[in-house]
Amino acid sequence: MGVIGPVGLKVSLGVIGESARIPAMGGIRNQRAFVFFVSLAVWASLTACSSTTKIDLATNSYIYTSPGYEAPRSTEEWVFVQRVRDERTPPDFSKRDSIKTKFSDKVWGRSIPVMIEDVLMDEIDRSRIYNGISSGSLGVPGSRDFVIEPTLHAFYRYREAMLGGDHLGKRRSGAYGALRIRVMSPIGADGNREVLLDKVYQDLVLTSLRRGRPQEGVVLAGRAMQNIMRQAMSDIYESNIRATPGAPIKK
């Protein structure tokens, strides 16, 4: 079930988001059991290993799982992915009917922009939208390369305590991400690149309201980024095909 969040954002409720529902497994009781065991597995994997090496969005499959997007066809061109630009600002927790507290980012073993850059590179490579991929850390794009410029606007986890109404005393956790993707064409005859896509992808994932201590939200953060990547890969593919309608393709 989804609700509408800030600025019209569609919100996924629970650890399992709307776009990746659990198959029917005997009703709500089994679904809750499934979520419990996933959370237990995450806890076990994180407590058994060093936090500086294992709590990593890009390498821990309990936290982030690829949406598995694969393009129907690929162009012959390569893509050059710029380094993720970090333009995060502190979250606005001014809502009056609850108290929100941001979880520390120290739980992550590496910086958030670096982890998201790795996730983005892996998803673009896995999608097979392009014939090849190179990184902004390795040089400059060629004239025939597509260029992707990612900008991180937000990526945080928080806990929320309700202050009134029927939910007084109940709590939940949330994770929110916002990533801007800008795709540019190869250099044209006029010496310029055309902007093919410029969009901010965002997702908010929430647990259900309950009494007791809310979870830390690393799994929620992984699910938010998964939903963002699922949307972005499809749009990148569509922008690429529109830009090269007559280009050679590989099926």
N, C-alpha and C positions, 0 to 999 in steps of 0.2 A: 504494500500500500504506500502511496506517495502523498506528500503534502507540499504546499507551495511555501517556499522560504523567502529570504530576502531577495529583492529585485527580480521576483518571478522565478527564482531558481527552483527546479524540481528536486525534492529531497527524497533520498532513499532511507527507509526506516529499517533499523536493525543492521547486524553485521553483514547480512546478505542483501545486496542492493536490488532495486527493481529490475535492472537490465540483466541480472544473472540470477533468476529465481531458482530455488531448490526444486528438483523434480518431486512429484508426489511420492511420499514415502510413508503413507499411513497417517497423514494428518498433521496437525500443529504439534502434537506431542513429539513425534519423531523429528520434525524440523527443529524444534527447540533442542532436542538431544544432539542433533547434528551440529548446531551452532555451539553448544556447550563443549563438545569434543574438539571442534576446531580451535576454540579459545584455549582449551586445556593443552592442546598440542603446541600452540604458540607460546604459552607460558612455559612449558617444559623446554622448548628449544631455546628460549631467551635466557632462562635461569641456568641452563646447563652450560652455557658458553659465555665468553667474555662479551660484555656489552659494547666494547669498542670495536668488535669485529663482526658481531652477528646481528645487531639491530640495524639493519641496512635495507633500505627500500629496494635497492636494485639487485641484491643478491640473496635475500631471504624469501624463499617461495611461500612461506607461511604468511608473510606480510603482504607481498605483492605477487600476483599471478597475472601473466600476460593475458589480455583479452583474446589473443590469437588471431587478430585480423590479418588476412592475406589478400592482396590485391588480385582481382580477376586476371589482370595482365600487367606487364611491366614495360616501361620505355627503355630505350637504349641509353638514355642520359643518366649521369650521376647526379647526386645531391650533396651539397656542402652544408653541414649543420653548424651554425655558429654556437659559441659558448652560451649557456643559459645566463641571461641578464637578470640579476636579482633586484627587483623593485618592490619588495615586500614592505608593507607598512603595518603598524600595530593594529590588531583587530578592534572593531568597534563593538564593545559590549555594553552599550548604553540602554538596552532593553530593561524596563523597570519591573516586569513581573517575574524575573528570575535573576539569579546571580551566576555569571559565567566566569570561570577562571581558566586561563590558558595553561596547558601542560608545558613543562620545560622542553626545549628542543635538545637538551643535553642527552636525552635518551638515544638519539641517533649517533651511530658510530662515525659518520662523516657529515660534512656540511650538506644541507638540504639541496641547494642548487646543483651540487656535484652529483648527488644521487639521482636527482630528476633528469639531469643531462644524460646519465648512463641509461636510465630507463627509456628516455626518448630515442637515443641512438639505437638501442636494442630493438625497440618496436619498429622503427623505420626500416632497419635491416631485415627484421623478420617479416615485415609486410610485403617485401619484394615489389614495392611501388617503383623503385628505381633500379637501375642496373648495378649501381654501386653507391657507396656512402663514404664521405670523408668528414673529418671533424675540424672545428675552428681552432683546436689546439695544435693542428698539424700544418697550418699554412693559410693560404688564401684560395678562394674559389676560382675555378677556371671559367672562361667566357661561356662555355657550353653547359656549365653546371647549373642546376636549380639551386636556390639558396633558401634555407629555413632559418629564421631568426626567432628563437624562443625567449619569452620574458616571463619570469615568475612574479605574479602579483600577490599570491597568498598560498600558504601551506602550513596549517596549524591544527592542533588537537586541543580540546577543551572539555571541562566538566561543567554541568549546569544544574543548579538547585532551584526548584520552583518555589515561589514565595506565596502563592495564594490559590484560591479556587479548589477544585476537586483534586488537584495534583500537589497540594501543599505538602512539603517534606519529601517529595519524590525527586530523584536525580536521574541524569543520563549523561552520556558522553557523546561528543561529536567530533568530526574532522572535516575540514573545508580546504579545498584547493582551487586555485585559479591560475591558469597558464595561458598566456597569449602566444599564438602561433602565427607567424607571418611567413608566407611562401612567395618567393620571387622567381620569375622565369630566367632562362639563360639570357645573356645580353643580345638585344635585338639589333637590327640594321641601324637604328638611330643611336646606338651606343648605350642604351639604358635597359634596365630590367623592369619588367611589368610586375606589379603586385597582383598575385593570383588569389591569395587568401590572407585575410587579416581578421582574426577572431579570438576572443577570450573564451576558453573552455573552463567551466567551473562545475564543481560538484560538492554537495554537502551530504554526509552520511551520519545518521543518528542511531543510537540504541533506543530501545523502548524505555519509557519512564518506569522507575522502580525505586524501592527503598534500599538503602545500603550504599556501599562505596562503589562509585562508577569505575569502569575499566579505564586503563591508560589510553586506549584509542589508537595504538599503532596499527592494528588490523583495519580499523575504520579508515585511517589515512591511506593505507594500501588500496582499499576498495575505492576511495575517492579518486586516487590517481589512475586506477584501472578504468574507471568510467570516463575519465578525461581522455585517456589514450584511445579508448574505443571510439569516441566521437571524433577525435582529431585525425586518426589514421584514415578513416573513411573520407573525411573532407579533404585531406591532403591528396588522396588518390583522385578524387573528383576534380580538384583544381588542376592537377597534373595532366589528366586526360583532356580537359578543356583546352589546355595550353598547347597540346601537341596532338591535335586530332588526326594528322596524317603521318605522324612519326612511326618508324618501325616499332613493333612491339614483340614481346616474347610471352607466349601463353604458358 
